[in-house]
Amino acid sequence: MASPHVAGVAALIISEHGGNISVQQLERELKARAENTSGGGNSSDVGHGRVSSGH
């Protein structure tokens, strides 16, 4: 069920940039906004954490 959540947050980020954002920029934004749930950065279980829109 993570995919629909990530897609929704990605759509919000894209709309914040008026649709003018590269895939690389979008990936950086998603990682930067992730809430760390593993207690220490990147892990194989949760990746970069829980996705967050920042709002």
Helices and strands as residue ranges (DSSP letters): H 2-16, H 23-33
